[in-house]
Structure formats: C-alpha cells, structure tokens
C-alpha cells in the first residue's frame, strides 16, 4: 500500500464530515470534479469508467451503458482516484485491474470507506449476521464489503470474518448475477447484484 489505510479512512471521514453529502454526483461537484456519462460499450470488457485531469480540472467519465448500481460503484471508485491525487496518466488499461496496483486498491478502499460505515458493520455483526448477510443488509457488493472488513481489521476490529480476499479487479466482473433480497429476512425486496 502506498498510502496507509488509516490515512485513507481519515481522508474519507474528513470528506464525509465536511460536505455531508451522500449523493455521489453532488459530492463530485462539491469536490470540483466534472462527471460525465457516455456510452463506452456494452460488452463485459468495455471500459466502465475513467479519471483524467485536463487543464488542472478533474474529470470522471462513467459508462452509461452499465446498470445504475455499477455506475454508482464505478463513480465512487473514480472519486477515490481524484481525491487521492492519483496521477491520471498512470491509470492505463493495462494497470487498471492489475491486482498489485496500489492505486486501484486505494481507490477501492476509499470507495468502501465512503459507502459503508463502521457502525453499520458493527451493528450487523453484533446481531450475528454473517458476512453475506451484512452485504445484503447494507445493499453493497460483497467485494466492496471485503475491502471494508479488510480496513476495519487493519484498524483493530479483529472479530470480523472476511471469507473473500480483496482484489483490485472486482469491478471488472460486470454484469453481476441478480439476487432478490427476501422480505422474510426482514429486508425490503429489491434487486441487487452479486
């Protein structure tokens, strides 16, 4: 890791506290990041999104052909690149999903910290929910929750059992299988993807 996990957590908390904005599009505007949605292809290997700096202005482009849930997670990830001041010229396709690429791992950690609170994880774990139950309850991708668990474990939460490894390339695996969250489990019925 190039930037310590604690520093990523502190930066994310500062952004959340300063702007108090949960809508990612509005948060990007607050951070002076231009966001555009463009058709970048429908095939699984199509570009999902990218971050670049042009004339000192930060730009994020998201593939509008993706499902809304995927657009959301890609936007969060790309905002991570922008606020972590990653050099956009180093974010090439051959780096983008390389498991050893620290910039991708950092952006995924930022995304997990931005979207999932420690308190929500702790509350659900206290109820005895498994990792998979927590992902369903919080309506987040299991791979993103794995990053959150990894972050929390590194910050001293030792009782969390993370059944999957963090991978920088989890965003590459779209589209995702649909999963209905059943009302009988105490959750509203809604679609989401594994």
N, C-alpha and C positions, 0 to 999 in steps of 0.2 A: 504494500500500500504506500502510495506516495504521500497522501495526507492521512494523518491518524483518524481513526473512526470518531474519536471524541471531538475532534475539530469539525468534522462533517456534521455531527449531531449538534454542536454548539452553533454553527452557521445556520443550520436548518431552523433551530429554535429561535434564533435571532430574527430570521426572515418571517417566521410564523407570528412572533410577538410584535414585530414592527408593523407588518401590513395587515395582520388579522384577516387574511383573505384566503378562503378555501377554494374559490373558483380559479382554476389554473390559468385561464385566459386573462382574467383580470389581474392575477398575480404577475403574470408576464408583463403586462402593461405597467404595473407598479414598478417593476424592475427594469423598465425601459428596454424590453425585449420585444421585437417585432415578430408576430406569429402569423404565418400564412398556411392555408390548407390548399394543397394542389394534388391533382391526380398523378401519382407516381407509379401506378401499375397495380394490377390485381393478383398477380401470381405470388405464391408464397416467398419467392426470392426477391420480390420487388423491394425497393427502398421504402422503409417505414417512416423515416424522418431524418432530419439532419440539422446541425447547428453550424453557423458560419458567422464571421464578423466581416462586415463590408463598411469601409469608411468609418470605423470605430463604432458602428451600430450593430448590435447583436441581433441576429435573425435566426428564427427557427422555422423550418418548413416541415409540415406533417402530411403524410399521405392520406388524402380524404377518401380513398377507396377502402380504408380499413374500417372495421367495426368501431363504434364510438368508444367502447371500453379500451380497445387497443390504442386508439388515438389519444385517449386520456393518459395511459401509462407511458406512451412514447413522449408526449408533451412534458410530463413530469420528469422523465429521464433527460430530455434535451434541456430543460430549465436547469437541471443539475449541472450539465456541462457548462452552461452560461455562467451560473453563479460561482462555480468552482474555478472559473477563468481558465478552462482548458483551451489549449491552442487549437482553434478550429482546423488549421491546416494539417494537424496531426491526426485528425479524425477521418481517416480514409477508409474506404470499404474493406481493405484487407486487414485493417486494425479493428473494425467495428465490432466484430463478435469474437475476437481472439480472447480466450479465457485468461490469458496472462496480462491483458491490457488493463493497467491500473485505472486509466481514465474511465473505462466502461464500468468497472467495479465501483469506483467512487460515485459515478452518476446514478448507478442502481442503489447504492446506499443512501444517497441524498433522496432519491425518489421514495424509498421505503420510509425514511425518517419523516419526509414531508406528508405522506399519506396515512401513516399508521402511528398512533400514539402509544407510548409505553403503557399508559394507564389502561387503554383498551385491551392490550395484550395481557397485562397482568390480571385485569378483571376476568377475562375469559378463561385464563389459565387457572385462576382461583376456583372457578366453577367446575374445574376438572375437564374442561374441553381439550380434546386432542389438537394437535397442530392443524389437521384438516378441518376440524370443527371451527377453530378460530378463523381460518381462512374464509370459511362460509359465513360465519357470523359477521365478520368485518367486510365481507364482499371484496376481497382482494385476491389477486393471483397467488397461489401457493409459493411460486418462485420469489415473488416480492416479499411475502411473509418470511421466507427463509433468510432474506437479507436483514429483515427487522430482527429476527431471532439472533442471527449472527452478530449484529450490532449490540443487542442487549446482552448477549453472553459475554462479549468483549468489554462491556461496561459493568460486569459483575452480577448479572442475573443468571445464576448457574442452574436454576431448576427448569429451564426451558429445554425441551427435547426437540431438536431440529432434525426431522427424518430425511431431509433432502439437502444436498450440497448447494452452496451458492455458485451460480455460473453466470459469467458475464453475457452469455449468449441466449439467455432465456427469452429475450424479446424477439429473437429470430424465429421462434416456433409459433407463428400465426398461420392460419387461423387456429383457434382453440376449440376443443370439444365443448358443446353446450351442456350445461348442468343446471337442473332446476333445484332451487333450494326449497325444500318442502315446508309447508305451513305447520305440519305436525311437529317439526323440530323447534317450533317457536319462532320461526323467522317468516318474513313475508315471502311469498312466492315470487321469484324473479329469475331472469336468465343471467347466467354468467358463464365464464369460460375457464376451463382447466387446461 
